[in-house]
Amino acid sequence: MTVTSTTSLGRATHLSCRECGTTVELGPYYACLECFGPLEVAYDFGTITRERIESGPRSIWRYRDLLPVPENVAEIPNTDPGFTPLVRADNLARELGLKDLWIKNDAANPTHSFKDRVVAVALAAARELGFTVLACPSTGNLANAVAAAAARAGITSYVFIPSNLEQAKITTSAVYGTTLVAVEGNYDDVNRLASELAGEHDDWAFVNVNVRPYYAEGSKTLGYETTEQLGWRLPKQVVIPVASGSQLTKVDKAFRELVQLGLVEGEAPAIFGAQATGCSPVSAAFKAGHDVVRPVRPDTIAKSLAIGNPADGPYVLDVARRTGGAVEDVSDDEVVDGIRLLARTEGIFAETAGGVTVAVLAKLLREGKLDPGAETVVFNTGDGLKTLDAVSSVVGPAGTIAPTTEAFHSLVNGG
């Protein structure tokens, strides 16, 4: 696959190596041939105004000028994710001792996770590059998003998952008619298989492998939306879950682009990463002062974050240190507490990744690493209905009673 004279990826101009700066033409390339570093999309944005963005559709395509997608992307069948709610979380803020807290609730996307964003961009780019099949290795949410997007686009898809994935995520991928393949092993085993298959099938777009530079850019829309929904104002600090680390680094990129384009004023926020202790290689490296992330074998209920060898781990460390943030981790028990706390205070039922983020927020506050007086945004990246097993053993009926008022009063009064 390669770019032709009819290919249009908007204002994207080329790919650039994040390590050595080598430039490559736009195409299905993801690793630098000079140093094997990761490639990312570079642009010539020109002039972009708030008015042009605000006149666009209420989806990620309002930011099409900032993404590697064709100008007419909103007219082509896709799941059209984005513009999810930014919820003012006053109840949770009071409980934790924060002044201004917001929840960016990406559970409101078409398949109920932020992965719809990255897949929509990957699909748009893959079509322009001539791919005919959509595929991915996944810990669950990405599988949902790829299967749904391919169904909407009318193309074939293959998704590969660890065989021990949550049943809800298995069902909510298979229902779209994809070819769902369960692989013995963890996500890193699945990812290795996908990389091998990508080399065998040159018409398959593995969204997070051979079209990864385009896919990753979709996460920028979280940063764009948050800023626009705050009235074109940058928050002071954000807390973001870390799996591969790509989401965190691209949100940071979005904030910096908005400043560089003159669309907002001020400095980009302090960025904090959140991991589960059972899979916390980036947090461990941050605390140890290391620049290299040592791979681990995941062992956590937060399976959507269970990537033991995160591709963007070193870049997460760079972002956290540069912005004055940090990377922290919490136990599985704290993850469950975080899910319940967010649900009880704000009526938002998060999956385990959201529980990680809320629990890390609380831990950062307890340890004095996060400013309680600064405007804070926390990202909830998925719906709790996907990870019911995490809380099903600790929540349930207050009791079972006879259908009488006496029985009810006895229950609630402890009699």
C-alpha positions as CSV (number, residue, x, y, z in Angstrom):
1,M,0.0,0.0,0.0
2,T,1.2,3.5,-0.8
3,V,-0.1,7.0,-1.3
4,T,-1.2,7.8,-4.9
5,S,-1.9,11.1,-6.6
6,T,-5.6,10.8,-5.6
7,T,-4.9,10.1,-1.9
8,S,-6.0,12.9,0.5
9,L,-5.1,13.0,4.1
10,G,-6.0,16.6,4.7
11,R,-3.2,18.8,6.0
12,A,-1.0,15.9,6.9
13,T,2.3,16.2,4.9
14,H,4.6,13.4,5.9
15,L,5.6,11.0,8.7
16,S,8.4,11.9,11.1
17,C,10.5,9.7,13.4
18,R,10.0,10.6,17.1
19,E,13.6,9.5,17.8
20,C,15.9,10.7,15.0
21,G,13.6,13.1,13.1
22,T,13.9,11.2,9.8
23,T,11.0,12.0,7.5
24,V,9.0,9.5,5.4
25,E,6.3,10.0,2.8
26,L,2.7,9.4,3.9
27,G,1.9,5.7,3.7
28,P,1.4,2.5,5.7
29,Y,4.7,2.9,7.6
30,Y,5.1,2.9,11.4
31,A,8.8,2.3,12.1
32,C,11.8,4.4,11.0
33,L,14.1,2.5,8.7
34,E,17.1,4.5,10.1
35,C,16.7,3.9,13.8
36,F,13.5,1.8,14.2
37,G,11.9,4.5,16.2
38,P,8.1,5.1,15.9
39,L,6.7,7.4,13.2
40,E,4.1,10.0,13.8
41,V,2.1,12.3,11.5
42,A,3.4,15.8,10.7
43,Y,1.2,18.6,9.3
44,D,1.2,22.0,7.6
45,F,-1.9,23.3,9.4
46,G,-1.9,26.8,8.0
47,T,-4.6,29.0,9.6
48,I,-7.3,27.3,11.7
49,T,-9.9,29.3,13.5
50,R,-12.3,28.5,16.4
51,E,-15.1,29.6,14.2
52,R,-14.3,26.9,11.5
53,I,-14.0,24.2,14.2
54,E,-17.3,25.3,15.9
55,S,-19.1,25.2,12.5
56,G,-18.3,21.5,12.1
57,P,-20.3,18.4,13.1
58,R,-20.7,17.5,16.7
59,S,-18.2,14.7,16.4
60,I,-14.4,14.4,16.1
61,W,-14.8,15.5,12.5
62,R,-15.1,19.1,13.6
63,Y,-11.3,18.8,14.1
64,R,-10.7,17.3,10.7
65,D,-8.2,20.0,9.8
66,L,-6.0,18.8,12.7
67,L,-6.2,15.1,11.7
68,P,-4.8,12.9,8.9
69,V,-8.2,12.4,7.2
70,P,-9.7,13.6,4.0
71,E,-11.7,16.9,3.9
72,N,-14.9,15.0,3.2
73,V,-14.5,12.5,6.0
74,A,-17.8,13.3,7.6
75,E,-19.6,12.2,4.5
76,I,-18.1,8.7,4.4
77,P,-19.7,5.9,6.6
78,N,-18.0,5.8,10.0
79,T,-19.2,5.6,13.6
80,D,-18.7,9.4,14.0
81,P,-17.6,9.3,17.6
82,G,-16.7,12.2,19.9
83,F,-18.1,15.3,21.5
84,T,-18.8,13.3,24.6
85,P,-19.9,15.0,27.8
86,L,-17.6,17.0,30.0
87,V,-19.3,16.6,33.3
88,R,-18.8,19.0,36.2
89,A,-18.0,16.7,39.2
90,D,-18.8,18.8,42.2
91,N,-19.9,15.9,44.4
92,L,-16.7,14.0,43.8
93,A,-14.7,17.1,44.2
94,R,-16.1,17.8,47.6
95,E,-15.5,14.3,48.7
96,L,-11.9,14.4,47.6
97,G,-11.2,18.0,48.6
98,L,-10.8,19.5,45.1
99,K,-12.0,22.9,44.0
100,D,-12.8,22.4,40.3
101,L,-13.1,18.9,38.9
102,W,-14.5,17.7,35.6
103,I,-15.0,14.1,34.2
104,K,-14.5,13.7,30.4
105,N,-16.9,10.8,30.0
106,D,-16.0,8.9,26.9
107,A,-18.3,6.0,27.8
108,A,-20.8,8.0,25.7
109,N,-19.1,7.0,22.4
110,P,-20.8,4.5,20.0
111,T,-19.2,1.4,21.5
112,H,-18.8,3.0,24.9
113,S,-15.1,3.7,25.0
114,F,-12.6,6.2,23.7
115,K,-11.3,3.6,21.2
116,D,-14.0,4.7,18.8
117,R,-12.0,7.9,18.2
118,V,-8.8,6.2,17.2
119,V,-10.5,3.6,15.1
120,A,-12.5,6.2,13.2
121,V,-9.3,8.1,12.2
122,A,-7.5,4.8,11.4
123,L,-10.4,3.7,9.2
124,A,-10.5,7.0,7.3
125,A,-6.7,6.9,6.7
126,A,-6.7,3.2,5.8
127,R,-9.3,3.7,3.1
128,E,-7.3,6.5,1.6
129,L,-4.2,4.2,1.6
130,G,-6.0,1.4,-0.2
131,F,-6.5,-1.1,2.6
132,T,-9.6,-3.4,2.3
133,V,-9.7,-5.2,5.6
134,L,-9.7,-3.7,9.2
135,A,-8.0,-5.6,12.0
136,C,-6.5,-5.3,15.5
137,P,-5.0,-7.0,18.5
138,S,-7.0,-5.8,21.5
139,T,-7.7,-6.0,25.2
140,G,-11.4,-5.5,24.5
141,N,-12.5,-2.0,23.8
142,L,-10.5,-1.7,20.6
143,A,-12.0,-5.0,19.4
144,N,-15.5,-3.5,20.0
145,A,-14.6,-0.4,18.1
146,V,-13.0,-2.1,15.1
147,A,-15.8,-4.6,14.7
148,A,-18.4,-1.8,14.8
149,A,-16.6,0.6,12.5
150,A,-16.0,-2.2,10.0
151,A,-19.6,-3.2,10.0
152,R,-20.7,0.5,9.5
153,A,-18.2,0.8,6.7
154,G,-19.3,-2.4,5.0
155,I,-15.8,-4.0,5.1
156,T,-14.4,-7.2,6.5
157,S,-12.7,-7.2,10.0
158,Y,-10.6,-9.5,12.1
159,V,-10.0,-8.9,15.8
160,F,-7.6,-10.8,18.1
161,I,-8.0,-10.9,21.8
162,P,-6.6,-12.7,24.9
163,S,-8.7,-15.8,25.6
164,N,-9.3,-14.7,29.2
165,L,-10.9,-11.4,28.3
166,E,-14.1,-10.3,30.1
167,Q,-17.1,-12.0,28.6
168,A,-18.9,-8.7,28.1
169,K,-16.2,-7.5,25.8
170,I,-16.1,-10.7,23.9
171,T,-19.8,-10.6,23.2
172,T,-19.8,-6.9,22.3
173,S,-17.2,-7.6,19.6
174,A,-18.6,-10.8,18.2
175,V,-22.1,-9.3,17.8
176,Y,-21.0,-7.1,14.9
177,G,-20.2,-10.1,12.8
178,T,-16.4,-9.7,12.9
179,T,-14.1,-12.7,12.8
180,L,-13.2,-12.8,16.5
181,V,-10.1,-14.8,17.4
182,A,-9.2,-15.7,21.0
183,V,-5.5,-16.2,21.5
184,E,-3.9,-18.2,24.4
185,G,-1.7,-15.7,26.2
186,N,-1.7,-12.0,27.3
187,Y,-2.0,-8.9,25.2
188,D,1.7,-8.8,24.3
189,D,1.4,-12.3,22.9
190,V,-1.7,-11.2,20.8
191,N,0.2,-8.2,19.6
192,R,3.1,-10.2,18.4
193,L,0.8,-12.5,16.4
194,A,-0.9,-9.4,14.9
195,S,2.4,-7.9,13.8
196,E,3.3,-11.2,12.1
197,L,0.0,-11.3,10.3
198,A,0.3,-7.7,9.2
199,G,3.5,-8.7,7.4
200,E,1.6,-11.5,5.6
201,H,-1.5,-9.6,4.5
202,D,-0.6,-6.3,2.8
203,D,-4.3,-5.4,2.3
204,W,-5.1,-5.6,6.1
205,A,-5.0,-2.5,8.1
206,F,-4.1,-3.5,11.7
207,V,-5.2,-0.2,13.2
208,N,-2.6,-0.2,16.0
209,V,0.2,-1.8,14.1
210,N,0.7,-0.9,10.4
211,V,-1.5,2.2,10.4
212,R,-0.6,3.1,14.0
213,P,0.7,6.7,13.3
214,Y,-2.8,7.7,12.0
215,Y,-4.7,5.7,14.6
216,A,-2.8,7.4,17.4
217,E,-3.8,10.8,16.2
218,G,-7.4,10.1,17.1
219,S,-6.6,10.5,20.8
220,K,-5.8,14.1,20.2
221,T,-9.5,14.8,19.9
222,L,-9.9,14.2,23.6
223,G,-7.7,17.2,24.3
224,Y,-9.3,19.4,21.6
225,E,-12.8,18.6,22.9
226,T,-12.0,19.1,26.6
227,T,-10.5,22.5,25.8
228,E,-13.4,23.6,23.6
229,Q,-15.9,22.4,26.2
230,L,-14.2,24.5,28.9
231,G,-14.8,27.6,26.7
232,W,-11.5,27.4,24.9
233,R,-9.6,27.2,28.2
234,L,-6.8,24.8,29.1
235,P,-7.2,22.9,32.4
236,K,-4.4,23.1,34.9
237,Q,-4.0,19.4,35.4
238,V,-5.4,16.2,33.9
239,V,-5.3,12.5,34.9
240,I,-5.3,9.9,32.1
241,P,-5.1,6.1,32.2
242,V,-2.0,4.5,30.7
243,A,-2.1,1.2,28.7
244,S,0.2,1.6,25.7
245,G,0.6,5.2,26.7
246,S,-0.4,6.6,23.3
247,Q,-3.5,8.3,24.6
248,L,-1.7,10.4,27.2
249,T,1.1,11.5,24.8
250,K,-1.4,12.5,22.1
251,V,-3.6,14.5,24.5
252,D,-0.5,16.3,25.4
253,K,0.2,16.9,21.7
254,A,-3.3,18.3,21.3
255,F,-2.9,20.8,24.0
256,R,0.5,21.9,22.6
257,E,-1.0,22.2,19.1
258,L,-3.8,24.4,20.3
259,V,-1.3,26.8,21.9
260,Q,0.9,26.8,18.9
261,L,-2.0,27.6,16.6
262,G,-3.1,30.5,18.8
263,L,-6.5,28.9,19.5
264,V,-5.9,29.1,23.3
265,E,-3.6,31.0,25.6
266,G,-1.5,29.8,28.5
267,E,0.6,26.7,29.2
268,A,-0.3,23.1,28.6
269,P,-1.5,21.4,31.7
270,A,0.4,19.1,34.1
271,I,-0.3,15.6,32.9
272,F,-0.6,12.6,35.3
273,G,-0.7,9.0,34.2
274,A,-2.7,6.3,36.0
275,Q,-1.9,2.5,36.1
276,A,-3.0,-0.5,38.1
277,T,-0.3,-1.9,40.3
278,G,-0.6,-5.3,38.7
279,C,0.5,-3.8,35.4
280,S,2.5,-0.7,36.2
281,P,5.7,-0.7,34.3
282,V,5.5,3.1,33.5
283,S,4.7,4.0,37.1
284,A,7.6,1.9,38.3
285,A,10.0,3.6,35.9
286,F,8.8,7.0,36.8
287,K,9.3,6.4,40.5
288,A,12.7,4.9,40.0
289,G,13.8,7.9,37.8
290,H,14.4,5.6,34.9
291,D,14.1,6.5,31.2
292,V,13.5,2.9,30.1
293,V,10.4,1.0,30.9
294,R,11.0,-2.6,31.9
295,P,8.3,-5.0,30.6
296,V,6.1,-6.9,33.2
297,R,3.6,-9.7,33.1
298,P,0.2,-8.2,33.7
299,D,-1.9,-9.4,36.7
300,T,-4.8,-7.0,37.3
301,I,-8.6,-6.7,37.0
302,A,-8.0,-3.6,34.8
303,K,-7.5,-5.7,31.6
304,S,-8.0,-2.8,29.3
305,L,-4.8,-1.4,30.7
306,A,-3.0,-4.7,30.9
307,I,-0.2,-4.0,28.4
308,G,3.1,-5.2,30.0
309,N,5.3,-3.8,27.4
310,P,3.8,-0.4,26.5
311,A,5.0,1.0,23.2
312,D,4.7,4.7,24.3
313,G,5.9,4.1,27.9
314,P,9.1,6.2,27.5
315,Y,7.2,9.1,26.0
316,V,4.7,9.0,28.9
317,L,7.7,9.5,31.2
318,D,8.9,12.4,29.1
319,V,5.4,14.1,29.1
320,A,4.9,13.6,32.9
321,R,8.3,15.0,33.7
322,R,8.1,17.9,31.3
323,T,4.7,19.1,32.4
324,G,5.3,18.7,36.1
325,G,3.0,15.7,36.4
326,A,3.6,12.1,37.6
327,V,2.7,8.5,36.9
328,E,1.1,6.6,39.8
329,D,-0.5,3.2,40.4
330,V,-3.2,1.7,42.6
331,S,-4.2,-1.8,43.8
332,D,-7.1,-3.8,42.4
333,D,-9.0,-3.1,45.6
334,E,-8.5,0.6,45.1
335,V,-9.7,0.2,41.5
336,V,-13.0,-1.2,42.7
337,D,-13.2,1.6,45.3
338,G,-12.6,4.1,42.5
339,I,-15.4,2.7,40.4
340,R,-17.9,2.8,43.3
341,L,-16.8,6.3,44.3
342,L,-17.4,7.7,40.9
343,A,-20.7,5.9,40.5
344,R,-21.9,7.0,44.0
345,T,-21.0,10.6,43.7
346,E,-21.6,11.4,40.0
347,G,-23.8,8.7,38.6
348,I,-21.1,7.6,36.2
349,F,-20.4,3.9,36.0
350,A,-16.8,3.5,34.8
351,E,-15.1,0.3,33.7
352,T,-11.9,-0.7,35.5
353,A,-9.7,1.8,33.6
354,G,-11.9,4.6,35.0
355,G,-11.6,3.1,38.5
356,V,-7.9,3.2,38.1
357,T,-8.0,6.9,37.1
358,V,-10.3,8.0,39.9
359,A,-8.3,6.0,42.5
360,V,-5.0,7.5,41.2
361,L,-6.6,10.9,41.4
362,A,-7.4,10.3,45.1
363,K,-3.9,8.9,45.8
364,L,-2.2,11.9,44.2
365,L,-4.2,14.2,46.3
366,R,-3.5,12.3,49.5
367,E,0.3,12.4,48.7
368,G,0.3,16.1,47.8
369,K,1.3,15.5,44.2
370,L,-1.7,17.2,42.7
371,D,-2.9,20.7,43.4
372,P,-6.4,20.6,45.0
373,G,-7.0,24.2,44.1
374,A,-6.3,23.8,40.4
375,E,-8.9,23.0,37.7
376,T,-8.6,19.3,37.0
377,V,-10.0,17.0,34.3
378,V,-10.1,13.2,34.7
379,F,-10.7,11.0,31.7
380,N,-13.2,8.1,32.0
381,T,-12.4,6.0,28.9
382,G,-15.0,3.2,29.1
383,D,-18.4,2.0,30.4
384,G,-18.7,-0.1,33.5
385,L,-21.2,-2.5,31.9
386,K,-18.1,-4.0,30.1
387,T,-16.5,-5.0,33.4
388,L,-19.3,-6.0,35.6
389,D,-17.3,-8.8,37.2
390,A,-15.1,-6.2,38.9
391,V,-17.9,-5.0,41.2
392,S,-20.6,-7.7,41.1
393,S,-19.3,-9.4,44.2
394,V,-19.3,-6.2,46.3
395,V,-22.6,-4.5,45.3
396,G,-26.1,-5.9,45.3
397,P,-29.5,-5.7,47.0
398,A,-29.6,-4.3,50.6
399,G,-31.7,-7.4,51.4
400,T,-34.5,-9.7,50.3
401,I,-37.8,-9.0,51.9
402,A,-41.5,-10.0,51.9
403,P,-43.7,-7.6,49.9
404,T,-44.9,-5.7,53.0
405,T,-44.2,-2.3,54.5
406,E,-43.3,-3.9,57.8
407,A,-40.6,-6.0,56.1
408,F,-39.2,-2.9,54.3
409,H,-39.1,-0.8,57.5
410,S,-37.4,-3.7,59.4
411,L,-34.7,-3.8,56.7
412,V,-34.0,-0.1,56.5
413,N,-34.2,0.4,60.3
414,G,-32.0,-2.6,61.1
415,G,-34.8,-4.3,63.1
